[in-house]
Amino acid sequence: MGLLWILFYLFFAFAPILCVLYVIKGKKIWLFNLITILVTAALVGYDFFAAYNAEDFHTAAFIFQLFLPIQVASAILTFVIGNLILLKKRGFFTKKRLKKIGITLVALLVLVGFSAIVRGLKTVANYKVLPDIAYTAVNLRYYDDGFGVIFSGADNEYKEVQLDESLVNLLQKNEYPNEYEKCFSGTQYEGYHVRRALVDQDSKKVYMITGGLGGDSYYKLFCYDKGSNSLDLIVDGDSWIYDFDLSDDGSYLVYEIDNTLLRYDLSSGETTVITDKIKQKKKAAADEKLVRVSKDGRFIIYFCGGDGLIPIKKYIFIYDVEKDEFQKVPVKKTRSVHNVDWYEE
């Protein structure tokens, strides 16, 4: 995306603010609000059109992650400023009303502040039971340098560390191992590629989720036995399996389908639902669904990314199986987050 295009989109991003010009002569609040809504809707529609016809994914992501949030924020700011000016023109802000508004705002600020303190204390207390978490500022699929961050739940501290070989191996966890794709040759699954593969403790079996051919090629979880050179389809889902993990003792798998975490027992072949409440309401293009199970099996990292209408701040989302509770750990030391996993000795 060239400089001229960026300037063009920035102009469009802040365009809703131009609706404030209406208040110079206009007096009808409903008309001002209607104009602002129509202008914003037209701009958002153009965003989707431009993103759909973008030359590459990065341009589309740039539009959705930068310009669209700016337009929404500009529209909200325009509504507030314009309505305040029009109300003032109509003599709405008398001394008595201003006093009531001031008291109400102060009360709301006190309430919000108190709630934030209580919520913060509660969250910090929950951190103390969490194992340490590691993540990086760069995606290790494409880079092997940079730095990592270790979050200590017990101390509620973040420590920046260099990416040494052991940390890289922990965070990559055998992702995209092309050497296992040969096991699909000569089967009905020929042409599948491996999105993620995990090897058991004895290095005898490989568990894999696949893709590559579209549709149900992304719905499957396989087990490949190296000794017998046999391939078994152990999970055939009805939707995309986003990610999975192998328990520390190698007795079960945890995977995610349709915002539901499921457990597959490798001995019995039985599948049970862990929780079906992990849906993220707001998900940006750079966010990531993932499954990472702690050593004791109590905690599952299931998502990393933004939270809220304008997802500027990043979090690591965790499900506590024992207490049926959800937590989110703020991402610090870096603006991006990749390759999240538990950092347990």
VMD Tcl script that draws the C-alpha trace (Angstrom):
set ca {
  {0.00 0.00 0.00}
  {1.60 3.27 -1.17}
  {1.81 6.55 0.71}
  {-0.95 8.17 -1.36}
  {-3.32 5.31 -0.60}
  {-2.52 5.55 3.10}
  {-3.24 9.30 3.09}
  {-6.44 8.66 1.14}
  {-7.65 6.08 3.66}
  {-6.67 8.29 6.59}
  {-8.82 11.07 5.16}
  {-11.72 8.65 4.83}
  {-11.08 7.30 8.32}
  {-11.62 10.71 9.89}
  {-14.34 11.76 7.42}
  {-17.25 11.31 9.90}
  {-15.92 14.32 11.82}
  {-16.83 16.51 8.83}
  {-20.49 15.97 9.75}
  {-19.94 18.43 12.60}
  {-20.02 21.17 9.95}
  {-23.80 20.70 9.90}
  {-24.12 22.38 13.29}
  {-22.87 25.70 11.89}
  {-26.34 26.42 10.53}
  {-28.39 23.31 11.25}
  {-30.47 22.88 14.39}
  {-32.26 19.53 14.03}
  {-30.59 16.86 16.15}
  {-32.30 13.94 14.41}
  {-31.10 15.16 11.01}
  {-27.52 15.56 12.24}
  {-27.55 12.03 13.69}
  {-29.04 10.61 10.49}
  {-26.38 12.29 8.34}
  {-23.61 10.97 10.60}
  {-25.01 7.43 10.51}
  {-25.38 7.43 6.73}
  {-21.89 8.84 6.15}
  {-20.32 6.32 8.54}
  {-22.28 3.42 7.01}
  {-21.15 4.44 3.53}
  {-17.52 4.61 4.64}
  {-17.68 1.25 6.41}
  {-19.27 -0.26 3.32}
  {-16.42 1.08 1.24}
  {-13.94 -0.44 3.71}
  {-15.44 -3.88 3.18}
  {-15.46 -3.39 -0.59}
  {-11.81 -2.26 -0.60}
  {-10.73 -5.10 1.70}
  {-12.56 -7.68 -0.41}
  {-10.81 -6.43 -3.55}
  {-7.42 -5.89 -1.90}
  {-4.36 -7.29 -3.61}
  {-3.23 -9.22 -0.56}
  {-4.26 -10.22 2.95}
  {-2.03 -7.63 4.62}
  {-3.81 -4.73 2.91}
  {-7.19 -6.09 3.98}
  {-5.94 -6.56 7.54}
  {-4.56 -3.00 7.51}
  {-8.00 -1.66 6.56}
  {-9.87 -3.66 9.20}
  {-7.38 -3.17 12.02}
  {-6.57 0.50 11.53}
  {-8.98 2.46 9.36}
  {-12.24 0.81 10.38}
  {-11.66 1.36 14.14}
  {-10.67 4.99 13.44}
  {-13.91 5.52 11.51}
  {-15.99 4.08 14.33}
  {-14.17 6.21 16.90}
  {-14.55 9.29 14.68}
  {-18.28 8.66 14.32}
  {-18.72 8.32 18.10}
  {-16.73 11.52 18.68}
  {-18.83 13.29 16.04}
  {-22.07 12.19 17.71}
  {-20.91 13.48 21.08}
  {-19.55 16.83 19.87}
  {-22.40 17.53 17.46}
  {-25.17 16.68 19.91}
  {-23.56 18.75 22.66}
  {-23.34 21.79 20.38}
  {-26.93 21.41 19.17}
  {-28.24 20.93 22.71}
  {-26.39 24.05 23.79}
  {-27.97 25.98 20.92}
  {-31.39 24.91 22.16}
  {-30.64 26.10 25.69}
  {-30.62 22.64 27.21}
  {-27.61 23.20 29.48}
  {-29.04 25.29 32.29}
  {-27.13 25.64 35.57}
  {-29.46 23.19 37.28}
  {-29.02 20.55 34.59}
  {-25.25 21.04 34.47}
  {-25.09 20.44 38.21}
  {-27.07 17.20 37.90}
  {-24.93 16.06 34.97}
  {-21.75 16.80 36.93}
  {-22.93 14.84 39.97}
  {-23.94 11.91 37.76}
  {-20.58 11.86 35.95}
  {-18.63 11.96 39.22}
  {-20.74 9.10 40.60}
  {-20.14 7.05 37.45}
  {-16.39 7.69 37.61}
  {-16.27 6.59 41.23}
  {-18.28 3.47 40.44}
  {-16.13 2.56 37.43}
  {-12.93 3.19 39.37}
  {-14.08 1.09 42.30}
  {-15.15 -1.74 39.97}
  {-11.78 -1.63 38.19}
  {-9.91 -1.85 41.50}
  {-12.00 -4.80 42.70}
  {-11.68 -6.57 39.35}
  {-7.95 -5.91 39.28}
  {-7.39 -7.30 42.76}
  {-9.42 -10.37 41.94}
  {-7.52 -10.96 38.69}
  {-4.11 -10.56 40.30}
  {-5.09 -13.07 42.98}
  {-6.03 -15.55 40.26}
  {-2.66 -15.09 38.57}
  {-0.90 -16.58 41.57}
  {-2.11 -20.09 40.75}
  {-1.10 -19.88 37.08}
  {2.04 -21.58 35.80}
  {4.49 -19.31 33.97}
  {3.62 -18.37 30.40}
  {6.02 -17.73 27.51}
  {5.35 -15.85 24.29}
  {7.30 -14.03 21.59}
  {7.15 -10.75 19.74}
  {7.80 -12.47 16.39}
  {6.16 -15.40 14.68}
  {8.59 -18.31 14.80}
  {7.12 -19.76 11.62}
  {9.04 -17.08 9.77}
  {11.70 -15.81 12.20}
  {14.12 -17.42 14.61}
  {15.50 -14.30 16.25}
  {14.14 -11.55 18.46}
  {13.10 -11.92 22.07}
  {10.62 -13.75 24.22}
  {8.63 -12.77 27.28}
  {8.11 -14.90 30.38}
  {5.13 -14.06 32.56}
  {5.30 -15.27 36.14}
  {1.83 -15.63 37.60}
  {3.10 -16.08 41.15}
  {4.94 -12.74 41.07}
  {2.74 -11.02 38.48}
  {5.91 -10.01 36.64}
  {7.04 -9.95 33.02}
  {10.62 -10.73 32.06}
  {12.15 -10.19 28.63}
  {14.49 -13.01 27.54}
  {16.52 -13.86 24.46}
  {15.21 -16.60 22.20}
  {17.62 -19.45 22.86}
  {17.31 -22.92 21.34}
  {15.35 -24.42 24.24}
  {12.75 -21.64 24.23}
  {12.36 -21.80 20.45}
  {11.87 -25.58 20.60}
  {9.29 -25.20 23.36}
  {7.29 -22.58 21.50}
  {7.48 -24.12 18.04}
  {6.50 -27.58 19.29}
  {7.11 -29.36 15.98}
  {4.76 -27.14 14.02}
  {4.50 -27.73 10.25}
  {6.66 -30.90 10.11}
  {6.54 -31.75 6.41}
  {8.26 -35.09 7.00}
  {4.99 -36.56 8.31}
  {2.95 -35.78 5.21}
  {4.30 -38.86 3.42}
  {2.05 -41.01 5.60}
  {-0.95 -39.78 3.56}
  {0.47 -41.15 0.29}
  {-1.61 -43.94 -1.18}
  {-4.57 -43.21 1.11}
  {-7.83 -41.37 0.54}
  {-6.18 -38.43 2.31}
  {-3.37 -38.01 -0.20}
  {-2.56 -34.34 -0.70}
  {-3.33 -33.33 2.88}
  {-0.74 -31.19 4.60}
  {0.00 -31.09 8.31}
  {-0.92 -27.89 10.15}
  {0.35 -29.05 13.54}
  {1.92 -32.29 14.73}
  {2.86 -33.49 18.20}
  {4.94 -36.56 19.02}
  {4.27 -38.64 22.13}
  {6.84 -39.21 24.87}
  {8.07 -42.47 23.35}
  {8.39 -40.88 19.89}
  {6.31 -43.72 18.50}
  {3.09 -41.93 17.62}
  {2.45 -38.61 15.91}
  {-0.83 -36.72 16.33}
  {-1.72 -34.31 13.53}
  {-4.37 -31.86 12.40}
  {-4.47 -31.31 8.67}
  {-5.67 -29.09 5.86}
  {-4.64 -28.13 2.37}
  {-7.55 -29.37 0.27}
  {-10.25 -27.17 1.77}
  {-13.50 -28.31 3.34}
  {-13.30 -31.33 5.61}
  {-9.51 -31.66 5.24}
  {-9.45 -29.15 8.12}
  {-11.93 -31.17 10.21}
  {-9.68 -34.13 11.02}
  {-7.21 -35.25 13.67}
  {-4.96 -38.22 12.83}
  {-2.66 -40.58 14.68}
  {0.32 -41.94 12.78}
  {2.12 -44.97 14.26}
  {5.77 -44.86 13.20}
  {6.46 -48.49 14.11}
  {3.65 -50.04 12.09}
  {3.54 -47.22 9.52}
  {-0.23 -47.05 10.04}
  {-2.50 -44.03 9.89}
  {-5.71 -43.74 11.92}
  {-8.35 -41.03 11.77}
  {-9.25 -40.53 15.43}
  {-11.38 -37.37 15.19}
  {-13.57 -36.56 12.21}
  {-15.27 -33.31 13.17}
  {-18.08 -31.41 11.52}
  {-16.15 -28.14 11.51}
  {-12.62 -26.73 11.51}
  {-10.30 -28.08 14.22}
  {-8.38 -24.90 15.00}
  {-5.71 -26.37 17.23}
  {-4.97 -29.17 19.68}
  {-2.52 -30.23 22.36}
  {-1.28 -33.45 23.92}
  {-1.44 -33.80 27.69}
  {1.86 -33.97 29.54}
  {1.34 -37.63 30.47}
  {0.31 -38.48 26.90}
  {-3.05 -39.91 27.93}
  {-5.41 -37.52 26.15}
  {-5.72 -34.79 23.54}
  {-7.50 -31.46 23.88}
  {-8.78 -29.76 20.74}
  {-11.16 -26.97 19.77}
  {-14.11 -27.02 17.38}
  {-16.73 -24.27 17.09}
  {-15.68 -22.46 20.28}
  {-15.82 -25.73 22.22}
  {-12.88 -27.37 23.98}
  {-13.04 -31.16 23.82}
  {-11.01 -33.94 25.40}
  {-10.19 -37.16 23.54}
  {-9.06 -40.06 25.73}
  {-6.39 -42.02 23.86}
  {-7.07 -45.26 25.76}
  {-10.84 -45.44 25.49}
  {-11.37 -43.28 22.41}
  {-14.05 -41.37 24.31}
  {-14.64 -37.68 23.63}
  {-15.99 -35.36 26.33}
  {-16.79 -31.65 26.32}
  {-14.57 -29.55 28.59}
  {-16.39 -26.26 27.97}
  {-18.45 -24.70 25.19}
  {-18.15 -21.10 26.42}
  {-14.91 -19.89 24.83}
  {-16.36 -17.79 22.01}
  {-14.55 -14.50 21.44}
  {-16.99 -11.73 20.54}
  {-14.39 -9.54 18.88}
  {-11.62 -11.13 16.85}
  {-9.11 -9.23 14.73}
  {-7.17 -10.69 11.82}
  {-3.98 -10.96 13.87}
  {-5.66 -12.82 16.72}
  {-5.16 -16.52 17.12}
  {-7.12 -19.46 18.43}
  {-4.89 -22.06 20.02}
  {-4.89 -24.88 22.55}
  {-2.12 -25.24 25.15}
  {-2.66 -27.49 28.17}
  {-0.67 -26.99 31.38}
  {1.31 -29.91 32.81}
  {-1.29 -30.69 35.46}
  {-4.13 -30.32 32.95}
  {-5.89 -27.69 35.02}
  {-5.34 -24.68 32.74}
  {-5.88 -24.35 29.00}
  {-4.73 -21.37 26.94}
  {-7.30 -21.07 24.17}
  {-6.92 -17.64 22.58}
  {-4.50 -14.74 22.26}
  {-5.44 -11.38 20.84}
  {-7.55 -8.30 21.38}
  {-10.61 -7.81 23.52}
  {-13.31 -5.18 23.19}
  {-14.82 -3.06 20.43}
  {-11.45 -1.57 19.47}
  {-9.01 -4.37 20.35}
  {-5.87 -2.33 20.91}
  {-4.65 -4.19 23.99}
  {-3.73 -7.87 23.64}
  {-4.49 -10.63 26.12}
  {-3.84 -14.32 26.62}
  {-7.11 -16.06 27.47}
  {-7.10 -19.03 29.86}
  {-9.71 -21.51 31.02}
  {-9.46 -23.01 34.50}
  {-10.90 -26.53 34.19}
  {-11.00 -27.10 37.94}
  {-12.96 -23.94 38.79}
  {-14.77 -23.47 35.46}
  {-13.44 -19.92 35.30}
  {-11.97 -17.73 32.59}
  {-8.98 -15.44 32.96}
  {-7.05 -13.14 30.68}
  {-3.42 -12.16 31.12}
  {-2.40 -8.81 29.56}
  {0.36 -8.99 26.98}
  {3.24 -6.69 27.92}
  {6.76 -5.91 26.69}
  {5.56 -6.18 23.09}
  {2.68 -4.95 20.92}
  {2.21 -8.33 19.24}
  {2.00 -11.84 20.64}
  {2.86 -15.16 19.02}
  {3.77 -18.75 19.91}
  {2.14 -18.75 23.33}
  {2.76 -21.72 25.61}
  {3.16 -22.68 29.24}
  {6.70 -22.21 30.53}
  {6.99 -25.01 33.07}
  {10.26 -26.54 34.17}
}
mol new
graphics top color blue
foreach p $ca { graphics top sphere $p radius 0.5 }
foreach p [lrange $ca 0 end-1] q [lrange $ca 1 end] { graphics top cylinder $p $q radius 0.2 }
display resetview
